[in-house]
Amino acid sequence: MHSAAVTHSSVKVASLLFRQCRHEEACAAQAAQPIPPGLLNTHQFRHMWRSLGVKLSREQAAAMFLRHGCDVQGLLPYEVFAAKLQGSPARLLALEPEQKGPYKASGGGWGFKGKILYRYCRKPVFPPSTWDGTLAAVSAKPPKAGLILEWVYGYNGKHNTAPNAFYTANQKIVYFVAALGIVYDPANHTQQFFQGHDDDISCLALHPGHALVATGQVASALDGSADSPFLYVWDATLSPPTSVQRIDFPAEGGSSSRLIVAMAFAPDGERLVVVTGDNRHTVAVYKWRNKQLLNQGVGHNGQPPQVYGVVFNHFVAKQGAGGGAAAVTSMFVTYGVKHIKFWVSTVDAAGKEVYSTSQGKFKGAVKADVMSAIFMPSQWLVTGSPSGELLV
């Protein structure tokens, strides 16, 4: 029964095409165009389809002529063409104009009613016969109604290896969830949000003034730059929290930085140490206000995260240096998977800041992951291990 219905439909289509071809032939005769009977040229063929609501390009018409048998003069016997279509109604689909991809939000074209090729569909799709393109134009505009972020629940500190929660100068708590920097006021039980990131935040650092916050994120694919993570420095005391600086970390030499794994401000607040998630865990020291890169070196080799955090020695400035040696201007450590690394900054005779590094030794202690670290006023460094033991 289904086969009979299809055959009946194809006969009707072939009959319609045949009548339309005869009409084109009659119009050509009235215009005194010397074309033999029963034949159409490509111009007439395209005009015939256009009268039926189908736009056919010159290239498509030429391809149809070659496929269905044109003569040596390039003319198509339309009776033969109609008969072939009668034998296979699916061939009509080949005449439909094509559009690759869905309707675009900009650029118009919403009235297209032909064949649409989707990336995720093996076969082409067609809009409904009652398709109204003006509805697509309306839906391409943002709705008048919107959503307002009121509250963020939860805290994702379980799987974060870097420090990720701090008190600000006005006794508020700053932390992050997903792509949001959150400032929580426990006195009033309210939240404010920094929304500059476009993908998950991976680490957080607090400025010594306890007002500015640095947050680094994973590389996002939303803007097509999946190899470029970035960080923001923002003011957590403003309402709403406001960006002060942004530093990007594009891929270099074909190696992606992937994410920011750890950060820390220097005691003077002018320098920011950033550890990126490339296989070298590159450690970069910035004058963050003008994005000046002061030093760059290897943190630890391996699949990230191998470095869990950065901690500055807040007491080194009081020690200075003696015996004509270069003065130590700053010291920090990076720590993580079974390692701790010391970074010491000195100023040479030319006034240039120079960094030297050395690996920490576990000596008699079992070599384990270093989960946290802090310098004591006595210059001793205390580290924490996964077992809860402290190493000095």
N, C-alpha and C positions, 0 to 999 in steps of 0.2 A: 504494500500500500504506500509506504514511504517512497519507494523507487518510482512508482507511478506518478506521485505528486511532483517529484523532482523533474521527471521527464516532461510532464505537462508544463511546468514552469519554464524549462529550457526552450520548449517549443514556442511559448509566448514571447520569450526574450528574443529568440531568433527571428520570429515574425516581426517584432517591433523594429529590430535592427534592419531587416530587409526593407521594410516600408520606409524607414528613415533614409536608407541608402538610395532608394528610388527617388525620394524627394530631393536629395542632393543632386542626383543625376538630372532631374527635371529642371532644377534651378540653373544648372550649368548649361543646359540646352537653351533656356530662355536668354541666358547671358551670351549666347553664341560662342561658348568655349568648346574648342574642337577636341572633345574626349570621347572615345568610342563607347558605345552602350555597354552597360554591365560592369564598368570599371570606375574606380575612384582614385584620385591622387591624394597625397598626404594632407593637403590643405582641406579638401572636402571631407576626408576621413576625420580629421580633428574637429572640424565644424559640426559634423554629424554627432560626435560624442559630446561636444559642448552643449548642443541642443538638448541632450539627455541629462545634462547636469554633471558631466564628468570632464574634468580638465585633463587634456593629454598633451604632453610636450612633443616637440618635433622628434626628439630622440626616441620617445616611446612609440610614436606613430611609425617611425622608420623600422624599429625593431619588430612591431606587429606585422608590417608589410613583409619583412624578410621571413618571419616565422610562418606566415600563412600563405605565402606564395604569390609574390608580385611578378608581373611580366618583365620583359626586357626593357620596357619603357618606364618601369617603376610604378605601374598602376596595379591596383588590387582588384581581382574579381570578387565583388562583394557578395555574390550569391554563394560562392565557395566558402567565404569567411563566415557567413551566417550559418551555413550548414555545419561547419566545424564547431562553432559555439553550441549548436544544438546537441551535438554529440557529447560535450563535456561542459556543463554549466559552471564548474569550478574555474574554468578559464576566464570567466568574467572578473574574478578577483584580481587577476594579473593586470587588469585595466584600471584598477582603483589607484588613485594617487596615494603616495606613502608619506608618512610622517614618522621620524625616528624619535622616540622618547615621548613623554607625556606633554600636555599643554604647559607652556611656560608661564611663569608668574608675570613676566614682563615681555614686551615685544609683540603682543597681540597673537593673531592666528587661532583664536578660540573658536572660530566658526568652522574649522576644518572638520569634514565628515567622512574622510576616506580611511584608508588602512593605517593603523598605528602599530609600530613595531616597538615592543617593550623589551628591555634587557632581560627581564625575568620570565618572559613568556616565550615558549617555543613557537607558538603560532601567533599571527597578527590578530589584533582586536579591532573592533569598530565601535564608534559612539552610537548611542541609541538613535533610532530614526527620528525621534522627537527632540534631539539634542539642541539645546539653546546655548550658544556660545557666550551670551551676555552673563550667564550665571557663573562661568569660569572667570570672567573679568571681575565680577564682584568678589568671588572667593579668593582671588589673588591679593586682595587688599586686607590689611590687618583688621581683625574684628574691633568694633568699638568697645566691647567688653574685654577685660583683661584680668590677670591674676596679680595679687599683691602678696608678697612673701611676709608672713606674720611670725612664724616660729619654726625653728629647725630642731628636731629631736635627735638625740643620740650623740655619740662621740666616737670617732674611729681611731682611737689611740692604740687599740690592741695590736694592729699589724704595722704601726709606724715605728721605725727604728730611731728616728731623730726626735729631739725635744719638740713638743707640739702644744704646750699649754703654759701660759704665763699670766701674771698679774700686771696690769698697767699702772700708771702713776695715780690714777683716780680710783684704784681698787676695783677695777673691773677685770674680768677674765677673758683673755683672748685665746681662741683656738680655731680649728677649722674642721669642716665636714664637707666632703665632696669638693665642689669648686667654690665654696663660700668661706670667706674669713668672717668669724663671728666674734662679736664683743658682747659679753654677757654681764649684765648689771645685777649682782645677787641682791642688792638692797631693794631694788624695785621689780626684780624678776622680769626684766626686759632684755631683748636682744636687738643689736644692730648688725648690719651686714656689709661687708666689702664684696662687691660683685664684679671685680675687674677680670677675674680669671674665666677661661672658657673650657677648662678641663680640671681634673682632680688636683687639688693642692697636695703636695708631697712632703713639705717641711715648712717650718716657721721659726723665725728668730726675732728676739725683742731687742730694741735699741737700748743703750745704757740709760737714756733719759726716760725710759718706760712709757713713751708716747708713740713712737714710731714702731712699725712692725714690718718685717720682710716675710713674704710668702712666695715659695717657688712651686711650680707645677710640673706635671708630666707634659710631654709633647702632645699637642692636640692636632687632630685631622680635620677639624671643622672648617678651617680656612685653607686647607690644602698644604699646610706647612708642617707636616707631621714630624719633621726632624728638628724643630725649633722650640724647645721649652723656653720659658721666661720667668722672671720674678718681678714682683712689685714691692716697692717700699711704700707703705701707706700710714696715714695718721689715724690711730685708733681712738683718739680723744675727740675727734670731730664728729658731727652728726649731720649726714651719714659719714662713715669712714671714707677718707678721700685719698686718692693716689698722689704720691709725691714724686716717684721715679719708677721707670720700667727699664729692665735690662734683658735683652734677648740673647740666646745662645744658639746660633745657627750651626748647622753641620759644617765640619771642616775636614777636608781631605776624604770625603765619603764616609766619615764616621759621625754618627748621630749622638748628640748629648743625651737623648732619651728623656731625661727628667732632672730636676734639681733634687739631690738626695740629702743635703745638709747645708746649713748656713750658720754664721755667727758674726755679730758686730764686734769690732775691736773696742777696748775700753774707752778710747777717745770718741767713738761713735762715727768717725770719719771713714773708716775702712770696713769693708764687708767681705768676709771669706765665703766663697761659694764652691761647693763640691757638686759636680755634674755626674750624670749616670752613664757616661761612656765606659768602655771597658778599662780605661786607665784611671777612672774616677778623678778626673782632672780637678786640681785645687787651684782656684783663681782668687787673687786678692785685688779688690777694686777700691778706688775712691768713688764711692757709689753716687755721690751727688753729681759728678760730671762724667760718670761711666769710664773713668780712667783705669786701665788695667795695669797694675803694678807688678804682678808676678803670676806665673803659671807653672805648675809642676804636677807630677804624677802622685796621686794619693795612694792608690792600691790597685793592683791588677786583678781582674776577675769580673764575672757577671754581676751586675748591680742587683741589690745594694751590698757592697763590701765595706763601705764607710758609713757609720751610723751617726756620727756627730762631730762637731767642732767646738772646742773650748779654749778660750783665751786665758792666759795667766794675767790676772788683774794686779799682781804685785811686782811684776818684773820691772816696772818703770822706777820703782824705788831703789832698785839694786844698782843700776848703772853698770859701769865697767871700769876696771883699773888696769895699771901696768901698761898703759899705752894701747890697749886693745880697743877695737871698735866698740862703741857703745851699743848695747842691746836695746833696741827701741820697742820691740814687741816679741811675744812668744805665744804660740798656740799649738794645740795638738789635734790631730785627726785620729779617730779610733773606729774600730769595727771588728770585722771577722778576724779573730786571732792576731790582731796587730794593734799597735799604737805608734804614731809617728809624730816627732817633734819638729816644729817649724820655727826657726829663729830669724828675726829680722835685725840687721845691723846697718849702719851707715858707714860707707867706706870713705877714704880720704878725699874723694871727689864729691862727696855729699850725696852719693847715690845709695838708694835703699837696696840691700842685697839680702836674699833669703838662703839659708842653709837648712838641711834636713838631716835627721838621724832616726833610726828605728829604736823604739823602746825594747828593752830586754826583760823577759819574764824570770830569768835566772832559775831559782829553785821552784818557783810556782808552776802549776800546770798551765800550759798555754791554752787559753780559752778566749772566746769572744769577749770583747770589751763593750759593755752595754751603756756605760756612762762614765763621766770623768769630771773632776773638779780640782783646781789648784787651791792649796792651803796657804795662809800667810807665811808659813815656814818654808815655802817653795816646794814642799812635798806635793806630789800628784796622787790623788786617790781615785781608783777606778773600781767599777762594779762589774761583776761577772754574772752569767745566767743562773748560777747556783746560789746567788745571794752573797757570795764572799766579797770582801773588799781587799784590794791589793794596793799597797803603798809603795 
